Amino acid sequence: MRAPVLALLVLCAGNVECAPGLGELLYENHCIACHQREIHWRDKSVVRDWTSLVAQVDRWQKYGGLNWDAGEVAATARYLNSLHYRLPAQENP
């Protein structure tokens, strides 16, 4: 795990409000190199709801060999949801 991610995890320990910061950090450090922001707006998006968003984040982190845990996948999905998808709150625990 990279030092900035570890530092943020320590800083955010037990602080739910901090979780979106983790998702942003993970996305910016691991995903943005291949995913330009426009990819989230394409016409053929496979993200239709919270479940499919989490599934896509999990799929691509596995493809990238990142070995994220469920919390890291969820934090990144929350970040993407707040930034791009704006899925209904009931689908975004």
N, C-alpha and C positions, 0 to 999 in steps of 0.2 A: 504494500500500500504506500502510495506517495506521501511524503511528509505533510503537504498542505491538507490532504484528506484526513490524515490521522490527527492533525492539530484541530481541524474543525470538529471531528468526532469527539475529541476530548472537551473542546469548548462547548459543544452542544449536548453533552451527556445530560439526559433527563430534561432537556428543554425542548418541548414539542414545537415551540415557535421558531426554533432555529432550523428545523428540518428542511424547509425549502432552500436554505443556503447550501446545504449538503447536495441536494439535487442539482442546483446550478453549478456548483463546483465540479461535480462528477461529469455533467454534460459538457461543460466548457473544456475540461481536461481530457476527456476520452471520446467524445462523440462529434464535436463540431468540426474536427479535421475532415471527416467524411461527409457529414450532414450539414450542408448549408441550410440556413434557416428556412429557405423556400421549400425544402422537401416536406415540411409539415403542412404546407398549404396546397400541395398538388391535388389534382382532380381525382386521382386514383388512390387516395389515402385508404389504408386498411384499418385505421383507427375510427371506430364508430361509437365506442363507449369506454368506460373506465377499464373494464376487463381486457378489451383489445389493446388499449394503450399500455397497460402493464405487460401484456403478453409480448408486444413489440419491443418494449424496452428490454425485457428479459431475453428475448430472442437475439437482439443485436449485441447485448453485453456478452452473451455466451459466444456469439460469432467472433467477437473481438478478444475472447479469452480473458475477460476482466474478472471473472469469478466473484461478482457482486452477490451479496446476500439479499434477502427479501426486502430488508429495510432500505438498502441502497437503490434497489430497483424501484421501490415505491416512492422514495424521495425524488428520484429523477423523473418518474411519471408525474408526480405532483408539480414539479417545476415546469415540465412541458405543458401540462394542463393549464397552469396559470398563465403561461406565456403564449400558447398557441391554440389549444383545443377548446378550452372553456366548457368542459363537460359539466353536466348538472351536479350540484353539490352532493346529492344522494349517491352518486356513483363515485365520489372522490372522498373516501373516508379520511 
